[in-house]
Amino acid sequence: MQAEMSLPTNEAPVAALRGSKAYRTYVLFALSVVGFLCAVDKIVITMFMEPMKKEFGLTDTQLGLLTGVAFSVLGGLAAIPLARWADRGSRKWIINASLLAWTVMTAASGMAVNFTQLLIARIGVGIGEAGCIPATHSMLGDYYPRGERARALGIQSGVFFLGSLGGLVGGGVLVQTVGWRYGFMILGVIGLVVSLIFQLTVREPTRVDEQAVPAAAGESVWSQLGDRRAFCYLVGAFATTSLAGSSVGTWLPSYYERAFALTPMQIGLGLGLCLGLATTIGAVVGGQLAARFGAGSKSWGAGFSAVDTVLVMPFYLASFHAPNPVLSFALLFCAFLLAGGILGPVFSTLQDLVKPSVRATAVAIVSVAGVILGQGCGPLVVGAISDVIGTSGNGAEGLRWAMTALALVNWLTVVWFWLLRQRIKAIESASCP
């Protein structure tokens, strides 16, 4: 019952163990670069979908399988054991091993000669990337105290989404210059170089917060996740926002090519600015707002995220039905600018809810819901709906309505965040003498 009545404070008493401000800043930079590459290798395939479709004769359902289930489901399932390892072992080694694994499999994607081989390579990329984010958030939780944590997580998450800009713009350039095969191989080489630098310059931090708030002997992982209802609300929010966002984002390059006959470079630049730059700006601003206004309230992040998601929806839905690409990109930019604002507050709230000994595991659990439902099943569902509806022309109309249907799920995210806010406020009230 204790987990139902209180939230761990996660405050570290010994600031010196976190390292100097300059070195913490460098670690944040290094982890952000790794996250940037993680996003690039994840999203770049969306710029290669149309040429791969033509080369292998794939259907939209197969593309949805390739970019969704293949990449995400097995990767999502691998995330939890990798996160448990990160909560006990060296997070630095886990992050670098993950980087090496997905880098090699990204290069292997460019060597595939049929759909099956490409499917296997993408599964490998998904499993490799599964160990990155949970271990990264756990490391940042020990490098940064609570008052600075939302800002650091916002920056890291923002740069991760800036990788979307790199993947979309870079993917557009690569597919038009060297082709999708060499594009994958070039990204593999870049990853190997970054892996070497990371290994030589980043140190594993002391688990200072875990020393301050240790887990009790024999305490289960589930009990260390804090209040069960609050944690489940957060899982629900991650699942529905990913279903509404990631599943649609996978198909946006194909939609803009079909609906407006844009070139890969045009699509990459437009979507890169929206998914990458806009989300990054929003994440940094959201992290700053949380550091300033949410330091004294653990429910602030959930309430802010609920309101922010409401503001996102009109822009997001309208972008699919705009009559020209300029207006569509402008609306999408506004949607992702607002959507990025929740990243720092939400991940900081997650660390408030759980004990330091299960930070990586908590990130993995909430992410699995989003990965499997949003990134795994979502693209496949969009592709299947598109195949059913889009029976004439180039399929743009079917794809538009399939994306609209999945985007509407985001209204459930508002509900989850508001319930989470109310639950945290109730817990805080109950814990007051």
N, C-alpha and C positions, 0 to 999 in steps of 0.2 A: 504493500500500500504506500510505502514511502515514495515510490516513483510517481504515484498519482498526486502527491501533495507538494512536491518541491522541484525546483529546477536547479541544477548545479551552476555555480557561479563561474567556474572555469577561469578564475583569476590567479595569476602567477605571482608569488611573493618575491621572487628573486629576478629582477630585471636584467642583471648582469649576465645571467646564463643565456639570454637571448642573443647575445652578441652585439657588436657595435651597430649603430644606425647605418653606417656606410655599407657594412657587409650585409646586413639584412636587406638593404635596398638592392644590392647586387644579386642576392639569392632570389628576391622577388623578380628581378629582371631575367635571371636564368630560367626560373620556373615558367615565367611568362613566355619565353622563347620556345621552350619545349611544348607548352600548351598551344602556341601559335602553330607549330609544325603538326601537332596532333589534329588541329582543326583543318589545316591545309590538306593533309593526307586523307582526312575524312570526307571533305566536301568536294575535292577536286574532281572526283569521279562524276559528279553531276554535270560538269562541263564536257565530259567525255561520253555521256550517255547516247547522244544522237549518232556520233560516228561508230560507236560500238554496236548500236542497234542495227545500223546499216551493214556493218561488216559481218556480224553474226546472225542477222535476220531475227532479232529478238522482238517479242511483244512487250507492251507496256507492263503487263503482269510480271514478265521475267525481269524487266528493269527494276520493278519494285522489289522483287525478291533479291536481286543483286545488291541494291543500295540499301535495302531495309533489313530483311530477315538475316541475310548472309552476314552482313556487317555487325548487326546490333544484338541479335538474340543470344548467340553463343558468347559474344563479347560481354554482354550484360551478365550472363550467368557466371562467367569467369571473374567478374569484378569483385564479387563478395569474398571468395577465398583469397584473392590477391589483396584485398583491403584488410582482411584479418591478419595476413602476413605483415602488411604495412603497420598495423597497430602493435605489432610485436617485434618486428625486425627492422632492418635498415631501409628507410623510405628512399634514400638516395639511390641505393642499388636497385630497388624495385622500379623507380622511375626510369633509370637509365636502361635497365633490362627491357622494360616495356618499349622505350624509344627504339632500341636496337631491333626488337622483334617486329614492330610495325613498319620500320624502315625497310627491312629486308623483304617483307611481304608486299610492301608498296612497289618495290622494284620488280618483284616477281609478277605483279599484276600486269606489268608491261610486256611480260614474256609469254602470257597465256595465248594459246592457239585455238581455244574453244571456250564455250560458255562454262563448262564444268571446271576447267582450270582457273578461270577468272573468278568463279564463285568460291573456290577453295582459297585463293589468294586473298579475297576480300574478307573471308571468315578469319584468316590469319591476322589481317590488319585490325579487325574488330577486337580479337582476343588480346592482341598486343597493346592496343590503346586502353584496354579496360583497367590496367593497373596505374595509369598516369594520374588522373584527376583526384581519386580518393587519397593517394599518398601525397600529392601536392597540397591539398587542403589541410591534411594533417601536419605537414611540415610548416606551413604558414601559421597554423594555429599555435605552434610552439615558438616560432620566431617573432610573432606579433602579439602583444597583450590585447585584451578584449576591446579597449577603447580605439585601437588602431586596426582591428581585425577586419571590419567591414570594408574599410578603405583598401586594404591590401587585397582582400578577396575580390573586391570590385575591379581593381586594376588587373589582377591576374585573369579574371573571367572576361574582362573587356578585351584584353590582348588575345585571349583565346578566340573570341569572336572576330577580332581583327584578322585572325587567320582565315576567316571566311572570305574577307576581302582579298587576301593573298591567294587563296585557293581558287576563287572565282575569276579574278583578273588574271592571275598567273596561268590558271587552267585554260582560259580563253586564248592567251598568247601562245601557250605551248601547243594546243590542239591545232592552231592555225599555222604554226611555224615548223614544229618537229613532229607533230602527231601525238596521239594519246599514248602510244606505247613508249616512246622516248620520254614523254612527259613524266610517266610514272618512274622511269629509271633515273631521271635527273633528280627527282625528289628523294629517291633512295640515297643517292650520293650525299646530298645536303644533310640528310638525317644522320649519316655516319660521322660527318665532321662535327655536328653539334653534340653528338653523343660523347665524343672524345673530350671536347672542351668542358662539358658538364661534369664528366667524371673527374677531371683534374682540378676543378676549381670550386665545387660545391661540397660543403661539409654536412654531415648528418647532425641535426640539432639535438640538444638535450631535451628530454621530455619533461620540461619544467612544470607544465600544467598538471601532468599526471602525478607528479610528486605532491602537488598541492591538493589535488582532489583524487586520491587513489581509489581504485575499485576494491570493494570488500573481498575477503578471501572466499572463493567459491561463488562469487556473484556472476550470474549469467549475462551473456551479451544482451539479451532482451531487456533485462532490468537496467542495464547501463545506458540503454537508449532513452531513459527518462520516462516522462508521462506517455503512456501508450496511445491515448486518444490524440494528443497533440502530434505525436510522431506520425500516426496514420493519416491525419489531415495533411501533413506536409508531403507524405508519399503520394496522396491523391492529387495534390496540387502539381507536383512534378510530373505525374503521369498524364494529366489532362493538358497541361501547357505544352508538353513535348508532343503529344498527339496532335494538337492544333498547330504547333509551330514546325517541328522537325519534319513531319510527314509532308507538309506543304512545301517547306523549303527545298526538299529533295527534288520536287517537280518543277520548281520555278524556272530553271533554265530551259527545260523543254517547253514549258508554257509560253515563254517569251519568244522562243524561236517559232513555235507554231502559230501563235496569235498575231505577232507583229513582224515576222520574218527578219528578226535581228541577227547579226553575226555573233559568233561566239565571243569576240572581244567586246562588242557592245553589251552583250548580256553580262559578261563577267564584270565589266566596269559598273554597270547599273546595279546589279545585285551585290557586288562587292561593297559599294558605298552604302547600300541599305543594310544588308546582313552584317557587314563587317564594321565600317566606320560608324554608322548610326548606333549600333548596339554597343560598340566600345565607348562612345561618348556617353551614352545613357548609363552604362555600367559604372564609369568613373564618377559621374555626377551622383548616381544613386548611392554609391559607396560613401561619398563625401556627405550627403544628406543624412545617411544612417549614422555616421561618426558624429555628426553635429547634433542631430535631434533624437537619435535612438539610443544614445549611450546610457540613459537612465531608465529605459523601458525595454523589456524583452518582447513586448507585444507590438512595438512600433513597426518593426519590419514587416510583420504579417498584415497589419492594417494598411500600411503604405502599398504593399504589393497588390492587395485587393482593389484599392482605388485605381492604382496604376493600370491594372489589367482591364478595368472598365474603360479607361481612356484609350487603350490600344485598339479595341474592337472595331469602332467605326472606320478608322483608317485602314485597318487590316482587311476587312471585308470589301471595302470600296476599291482597294487596289486591284482586286481580281476582275472588276467589272468596268474599269476605266477604259475609255474609247481609244486612248493612244498610249504609247509606252512612257512618254515623259510624265504624264499625270499619274500613271500607274506607279512608276518608280518614286515619284514625290510622295504619294500616299504611303507607299511601303516604307520609305525612309522615316516618315513620322511614326509609323507603327513600331518599327524596331528601335527608334530613338527612345520611345517610351518604354518598350518592353525590356530594354537593357537595364533600366533603372532598378529592377527588382533583384538583380543578381547578387550584389554585395549584401543587401539587407537579408535576403533569403538564406544565403549560405552562412552568414553570421548568426542568424536565428537558429539554424540547425546546430551550430556549435554550442549555442546557449542551452539547447534542449538536452544534449547528451553529455556523458562524461568524457574527459579527454582521452581515456583509454580506448574508446571506440569511435573516434572521429572519422577515421578512414572508412570503417565499416558502415557508419551511418551515411556518409556520402555515397558509398556504393549501393546501399539498399535503396535510398530514394532515387538514385540514378537508374537503377535497374528497372524500376517501374516506368520511368520515362523512356529508357532505351528500348525495352522490349515492346511497350505499347506504342510509343511515338515514333522511334526510329526504326523499330523492327517491323511491327505490323502495319503502322500507318502508311508508309509508302506503298506497300503491297495493296492495301485497301484503296488508296487513291488510284493506283493503276488499274485495279479490277473495276472500280466504278467508272473510270474513264473508258475502259474497253467496252463496258455495257452501254454507256450513253453515247460515246463518240463514234457513231457508226458512219458518219459522213464527213467529207472534207479531210482535213489533216488532224482532226481530233482535238482541236483547241477548245471547242465548246464543251465537250465532255470533260476535259481536264479542268476547265474553269469551274464547273459545277461540282466536280469531285473535290477540288480543293476547298470550295466554299463550305461543303458539307462537313469536312473535317475541322475547318477553322471554327465553326460554331461551337465545337466542344469546349472552346476556351472559356465560355460562360461558366462552366463547372469549376474552372480554376478560381474564379472570383469567389464562389461559394466556399471552396476549400480554404482559401486564405482568410476569409472572414471568420469561419468557424475556428481556425487556428488562433486568430487574434483573441476571440472570445475565450477560448480555452486557456490560453496563457494568462490572460487577465484574471480569470477565475483562480488559477493556481497561485498567482502572485498575491491575490487577495486572501486566499486561504492560509498562506504562509506568513502573513503579517500577524504580529502578536496583538 
